[in-house]
Amino acid sequence: MGAGEDGNAGYGQKRFRRSKSHFADRITADGRDGWPVEAGRYRLVVSRACPWASRALVSRRLLGLEEALPLAVADPIQDDRSWRFTLDPDGRDPVLGIRYLSEAYDRRESDYPGGVSVPAIVDVPSGKLVTNDYQRITLDFATEWTALHREGAPDLYPRALREEIDKVMAEVYEDVNNGVYRAGFAADQEEYDAACAGVFWRLDLLATRLARQRYLVGDTITEADIRLFTTLVRFDAVYHGHFKCNRWKLAENEVLWAYLRDLYQTPGFGDTVDFDHIKRHYYQVHTGINPTGIVPIGPDLSGWSAPHHREELGGRPFGDGTPPGPVPAAEAVPAHHRPSC
Ligand SMILES: N[C@@H](CCC(=O)N[C@@H](CS)C(=O)NCC(=O)O)C(=O)O
């Protein structure tokens, strides 16, 4: 089920390794890879369960790219052909007309041997996959798709702060974003101990940093916050139990819990999150570490809208810009998949 680096590649290996995105063409303003930025030409394929895809969901909302780059949401449960569009009528994506994301991969490259991963951007006219390079996709949203940004869109990757943003993101990736996966798919005690220690060591450092400042870099929301958010928002629901990162829960860490609630309550963050998809995907797909596929009842999802008081630290969430408008009706996450607060 769901072969690939996220699903099964870690099992039985000495060390969990994340395989590189294979399709790294870029969609740019000048179209140098043959894929120019163009409203309505591409389709963003995600799973709301996936932290890497969720970066793209948040960034797309903050920048107001919903109309320019329409969305396909895959079923959180992959089958042996991977991501599928079983949430759509007749099990087909209504625009691409395909049942499996792998069909877009096949159109791009026949006999591609790697995993079929999200996020993915597909060229609608040709039905071909353009990119599954999740590290690049959101940076390009911020810097290449500018002509299609909404009015008041924030600068998520400000030039003057890029060096620091890149440094923070690299540390967060190694110890937190990917660290939880290394802990979860560890093949032995030693590997688990090292990964888990790294997760909590880095979270402690981040909490110290965030006790003094509202956001990770500068005084506005940047790409670095998006990347930390998508892991933190899953922490208590899946990483604490399923991946055994259980030294403490996020909700027990005053600073990180307040930081997470602050972002969650910011338009464009919490409104992309689907806890039902997250929990069912992790607990039901990773049968190597949860053979029964039982999805636990917790955690208690109350309290996400409680006051966080982070505004007392200052900060200007959108800089000189403004918050995004409401979620397009067709993209709203069902109320029963979200905290009742
Ligand atoms: N494949 C990307 C990361 C994205 C990723 O791992 N996505 C997961 C979902 S959270 C996925 O689609 N896994 C299925 C697979 O790779 O076969 C990479 O280059 O590391």
PDBQT file of the ligand as one rigid body, heavy atoms in Angstrom, charges set to zero:
ROOT
HETATM    1  N1  LIG A 401       8.409  12.947  -2.273  1.00  0.00    +0.000 N 
HETATM    2  C1  LIG A 401       8.821  14.134  -1.617  1.00  0.00    +0.000 C 
HETATM    3  C2  LIG A 401       8.144  14.462  -0.325  1.00  0.00    +0.000 C 
HETATM    4  C3  LIG A 401       6.675  14.448  -0.397  1.00  0.00    +0.000 C 
HETATM    5  C4  LIG A 401       6.153  13.229   0.262  1.00  0.00    +0.000 C 
HETATM    6  O1  LIG A 401       6.897  12.447   0.874  1.00  0.00    +0.000 OA
HETATM    7  N2  LIG A 401       4.842  13.066   0.173  1.00  0.00    +0.000 N 
HETATM    8  C5  LIG A 401       4.243  11.881   0.703  1.00  0.00    +0.000 C 
HETATM    9  C6  LIG A 401       2.966  12.168   1.432  1.00  0.00    +0.000 C 
HETATM   10  S1  LIG A 401       3.244  12.989   2.977  1.00  0.00    +0.000 SA
HETATM   11  C7  LIG A 401       3.901  10.974  -0.447  1.00  0.00    +0.000 C 
HETATM   12  O2  LIG A 401       3.251  11.376  -1.395  1.00  0.00    +0.000 OA
HETATM   13  N3  LIG A 401       4.336   9.726  -0.337  1.00  0.00    +0.000 N 
HETATM   14  C8  LIG A 401       4.028   8.692  -1.262  1.00  0.00    +0.000 C 
HETATM   15  C9  LIG A 401       5.204   8.270  -2.050  1.00  0.00    +0.000 C 
HETATM   16  O3  LIG A 401       6.235   8.926  -2.011  1.00  0.00    +0.000 OA
HETATM   17  O4  LIG A 401       5.071   7.260  -2.718  1.00  0.00    +0.000 OA
HETATM   18  C10 LIG A 401      10.299  14.090  -1.403  1.00  0.00    +0.000 C 
HETATM   19  O5  LIG A 401      10.968  14.439  -2.330  1.00  0.00    +0.000 OA
HETATM   20  O6  LIG A 401      10.782  13.722  -0.332  1.00  0.00    +0.000 OA
ENDROOT
TORSDOF 0
